[in-house]
Amino acid sequence: MEFGKKHILIWGSIFLLLVGLVLAIRQLYIMFAVLALLAPVSYLLSRDTLDALEVRREAPGLMKEGQQRRARLIVINTGVRRRYFFTIRDALPDGIEAVDEADGTTLVPSLASEEEFSFEYVLQANRRGVFEIGPAVLKHSDVIGMFSFDRQLGRADELVVHPTPVKIPRIWTQVASLRAPERPRRRFRAEGTEFYGTRPFVPGDDLRRVDWNATARRGQLIIREYERAEATDATVVLDLERRVHRGEGDDSTVERAVKLAASVVAQFLDRGSSVGLVAVGAEQDWSIPPSAAPQQSARIMDALARVQADADEVFRATLTEHLPYLTRGGLAVIITPRLDEAALPVATDLVGRGHQVAWMIVEAPGEPQAGPGQMRPDQLAARLADRGVDVWTIAAGREIELAMRRVRRGS
C-alpha cells in the first residue's frame, strides 16, 4: 500500500488520539486536533483562490506553417483579497505548441485586488489548419500540497494557419514539351526585361529609359523599349475525394497535396499569372475564381488552410461543375493521389476542351503497390503522358521540392 500525505495525516491523527487516551496526555489531544484540522482548514483557505479571476488574451489570428509569433495572457484579480501561488497557461491544440522552456506555463506568486499580471509566450504553428487557442487553464494547490484546483477561464480565439509554399521546379516551363503546341504569347512593349527596340522620345516617357549612346548618334532623345511575355493563366484543382487519400499526419496525401497546391499557386502568382482554385469538400466549397489581384494569394492560402479530404462526390463530377473556373487555353494543375483509371477520362476530357494539363500524382506513404482496380504511380503517369498530359509524381517521405519528378512521354 502506498502512503501519501492524506494517509500520514489520517493515521498520524489516529495514533496521537490513541496514545493520548492511553497516557492521558493533554498535549497529545491538542496535537491530534491540530493534525486532524490541518487538511480541512488548508482546503477551505485554498478552494476559492481561483475565483474572481478574469483572463484576457492577445494572440495572432493568422500565422504561417512553421512560423513563430508571440502571444500574451493577462490575468486580473477582481476579488477583494490577494491571491497566492497559482499557475496559468493556454490550452493549445495538436499542431500548435508553446516553445518556451515551461511550455507556456507561468507561476503567479501573488496578485492583489484589482491588480493585473501579464506574461508572453511564443506560439509555433506546426501544421496548417484552423485552430482554437484557449481557454486559459489556471491551477492552484493548497499550502500542504494535498489538494489541487483548476479552472478554465477566458474565451477561445481562432487561429488560422496558412500553408507555407516551398520552391518547386517550374511548372509552366514544361508546356512546350506537351503534345499540343505552346499557346502563342502576346508581347507588351515599353515594360518588362527583354529588349524590344528603340524609338524617339515623346513627352511622358521615363527618362531612365533614355539610350544616351543612340541619343548622341542621332542628335535627339532616343528611348529604349522592353517587352515581357504574357503570363500563363492557371487553375489548381485539388482532389478532396475521401476514398483516394491515404496516410496520417504531415506525410498524409492530403497534407502533401495542400502543400504542393500552395507552392504551385505561389509560383504562378509570383510570375504575374491569374490563378484560381477548385477545392470541394463534403459540406463546403472552397473554390476561388482565377485572378491576378494582390489579394488572391491570401484568399487561396486561407482556403487551403481550411480544406479537408472528406468529399463523397466523385472527383470527375466535381470538376465538371467547376469548368468555368478553368481558363480556356490556360493550364489546369490537377493535384491528386488517385491511381485508378478514372483519372484517364478526366485528363482526356480536359485536353479535348483545349486546356493544357499538368497532372501531379501525390504518392501515399509506404511501398507503391497497385490495389484492386488501381495502377502503380509510374503506370498511371505513363498512360497520362501518352494522352498529351504533363505528368509529375511526388514521392512520399521526402521534401516536396526534392520528391517531384517529371514523367516524360514514353518513359
Secondary structure, 3 states (H helix, E strand, C coil): CCCCHHHHHHHHHHHHHHHHHHHCCHHHHHHHHHHHHHHHHHHHHHCCCCCCEEEEEECCCEEECCCEEEEEEEEEECCCCCEEEEEEEECCCCCEEECCCCCCCEEEEEECCCCEEEEEEEEEECCCEEEEECCEEEEEECCCCCCEEEEEECCCEEEEEECCCCCCCCCHHHHHHCCCCCCCCCEEEEEEEEEEEEEECCCCCCHHHECHHHHHHHCCCEEEEEEEECCCCEEEEECCEHHHCCCCHHHCHHHHHHHHHHHHHHHHHHHCCCEEEEEECCCCECCEEEECCCCHHHHHHHHHHHCCCCECCCHHHHHHHCHHHCCCCCEEEEEECCCECCHHHHHHHHHHCCCEEEEEEECCCCCCCCCCCECCHHHHHHHHHCCCCEEEEECCCCCHHHHEEEECCCC
